[in-house]
Each structure stands twice: as structure tokens, then as C-alpha cells.
Amino acid sequence: MGKTMKTWLQSGLKSWPTLIIFEVLYKAFGFVILSFVMDAAKSAVLKISDLPFLSQETMVAAFTKPMSLLVVFGVFLVFAYYIYFEITALILYCEAGWQNERITVWELIKKTARHVHKLLSFQNIPVLFFPCSGNRIFSFSSHKRSIKKV
């Protein structure tokens, strides 16, 4: 257990200033972008629903229009993309540490952008809207669950 923890700390903290700088820049950038997106979405929902303000009483009226639900879904996708980018960056940072490589903030951003860009390719659009549309791993045709080979 102690050896595993020591190995993890050595690989994970190989270039820790890179991680700290990335996190600070990413959180600041994300705060600015997400606050702008949330404000624009709130204004769009209010305009679509013809409401002067959003409260607990007007919430139901605001989200009965399909267009406002589409705006909220778009905000959800932007937020999910933001989180996915950060998680991918952390994984790539740890991967560089495990391979005893030093990585700069700019290299981390570029690598992460390349990996995350693959998610937005044309062939992955159905997966974004229908996450269960991929290959089926489990077969539920009988009463017992069996794992199919993919």
C-alpha cells in the first residue's frame, strides 16, 4: 500500500506547477464562459416564454415551451463538454507522469483539445443525443444476463 501511494505521488506530481496553472486558468476561463452562457440562456428562456422574470411560480410556464427546453439542453451540453475537457486533461496529465514525461500547460491544452475534438466528430453525433445507441454489451433476451463478446 505504501509503495503504491509513493508511486502514485511520484507520477502524479511530476510537474505539479503545470497542473496548478492549468486548473487556475481553466477555472477562470470556464467561469467567464459558463457565466456568459448561463446568462444568455436565462435571457433566451425568458424571451421565449414571454416572462419578465424567473421564479418558482413561473418555472413551469418557462419550461413548457419546447424551444426553452432546447436551450436548457444546449446549456447542459456546454457544461458537460466543459467537465469532459477537464477530466480528459487530468487523465492526460497523469498519463504523462506515468511515462516520466514533463508536460507544459500549452502541451496539455493542445493534447486535450485533440482528444476532446474526437468527441465532436460527425460519427459521434448520435451518441451525444442517444447515449444508449451504441453496441449492446448485455443481452436481456432471456431471464439471466449474459455478456456478449463485442
C-alpha atoms as one frame of an Amber mdcrd trajectory, in Angstrom:
protein
   0.000   0.000   0.000   2.786   2.433   0.898   4.724   1.604  -2.259   1.621
   2.142  -4.407   0.971   5.509  -2.775   4.597   6.545  -3.267   4.480   5.566
  -6.956   1.213   7.413  -7.437   2.561  10.587  -5.833   5.787  10.439  -7.849
   3.950  10.066 -11.149   1.059  12.391 -10.377   3.180  15.203  -9.017   5.910
  15.032 -11.664   5.204  18.560 -12.898   2.648  19.828 -10.402   3.065  23.542
 -11.316   1.668  22.650 -14.741  -1.415  21.162 -13.152  -1.949  24.124 -10.824
  -1.525  26.690 -13.616  -3.825  24.704 -15.908  -6.519  24.417 -13.234  -6.408
  28.117 -12.355  -6.534  29.214 -15.998  -9.199  26.654 -16.885 -11.437  27.540
 -13.943 -11.120  31.285 -14.642 -11.827  30.799 -18.352 -14.670  28.417 -17.588
 -16.221  30.789 -15.073 -16.278  33.605 -17.619 -17.632  31.450 -20.454 -20.162
  29.493 -18.384 -21.496  32.592 -16.660 -21.980  34.221 -20.079 -23.695  31.083
 -21.431 -25.957  30.776 -18.379 -26.959  34.457 -18.575 -27.671  34.210 -22.303
 -29.707  31.035 -21.773 -31.728  32.613 -18.968 -32.472  35.629 -21.137 -33.436
  33.379 -24.056 -35.780  31.283 -21.921 -37.440  34.402 -20.518 -37.832  35.888
 -24.001 -39.223  32.636 -25.449 -41.683  32.234 -22.581 -42.741  35.903 -22.502
 -41.962  36.188 -18.805 -40.475  39.233 -17.043 -38.503  37.174 -14.504 -37.885
  33.602 -13.435 -39.198  32.416 -10.071 -40.626  29.260  -8.543 -44.095  30.233
  -9.681 -43.091  30.947 -13.294 -40.708  28.000 -13.645 -43.374  25.647 -15.003
 -44.561  28.212 -17.541 -40.982  28.841 -18.660 -40.237  25.195 -19.384 -43.462
  24.182 -21.109 -42.255  25.599 -24.424 -40.162  23.132 -26.458 -37.737  25.842
 -27.565 -36.830  26.737 -23.982 -36.200  23.059 -23.246 -33.882  23.002 -26.251
 -31.979  25.996 -24.845 -31.615  24.265 -21.473 -30.416  21.093 -23.209 -27.819
  23.153 -25.087 -26.565  24.651 -21.829 -26.358  21.147 -20.388 -24.233  20.030
 -23.371 -21.873  23.007 -22.964 -21.480  22.238 -19.254 -20.894  18.531 -19.958
 -18.264  19.422 -22.560 -16.547  21.696 -20.019 -16.377  18.883 -17.464 -15.282
  16.322 -20.078 -12.427  18.609 -21.170 -11.149  18.946 -17.612 -11.348  15.226
 -16.857  -9.535  14.431 -20.109  -6.812  16.947 -19.218  -6.333  15.341 -15.801
  -6.075  11.880 -17.354  -3.531  13.087 -19.927  -1.539  14.830 -17.192  -1.382
  11.624 -15.132  -0.519   9.607 -18.223   2.455  11.896 -18.896   3.529  11.452
 -15.275   3.331   7.661 -15.512   5.569   7.793 -18.586   8.038  10.022 -16.694
   7.464  12.929 -19.082   7.253  16.583 -18.207   4.386  18.404 -19.862   3.823
  22.142 -20.209   0.473  23.856 -19.830   0.309  24.604 -23.552   1.099  20.960
 -24.469  -1.572  19.778 -22.046  -4.166  22.097 -23.579  -3.258  21.050 -27.140
  -3.306  17.310 -26.334  -6.609  17.650 -24.512  -8.174  19.646 -27.342  -7.134
  16.959 -29.840  -8.649  14.186 -27.708 -11.842  16.077 -26.937 -12.269  17.157
 -30.567 -12.797  13.492 -31.466 -15.987  13.530 -29.377 -17.488  16.181 -31.634
 -16.839  14.316 -34.889 -19.770  13.667 -37.212 -19.892   9.934 -36.469 -20.354
  10.571 -32.729 -23.374  12.889 -33.002 -25.910  10.072 -32.352 -24.002   9.120
 -29.196 -24.335  12.691 -27.893 -28.114  12.640 -28.200 -28.780   8.946 -27.621
 -26.069   7.610 -25.274 -27.522   4.099 -25.328 -27.438   3.841 -29.130 -24.006
   2.179 -29.240 -23.285  -1.538 -29.327 -25.203  -3.550 -26.804 -22.992  -5.261
 -24.313 -25.655  -7.004 -22.287 -28.347  -9.165 -23.772 -31.662  -9.088 -21.947
 -33.445 -11.559 -24.208 -33.559 -14.228 -21.528 -34.133 -14.007 -17.810 -30.461
 -14.277 -16.981 -27.978 -11.636 -18.052 -25.213 -12.753 -20.331 -22.298 -10.750
 -21.650 -21.893 -10.760 -25.401 -18.466 -10.594 -26.984 -18.053  -7.354 -28.877
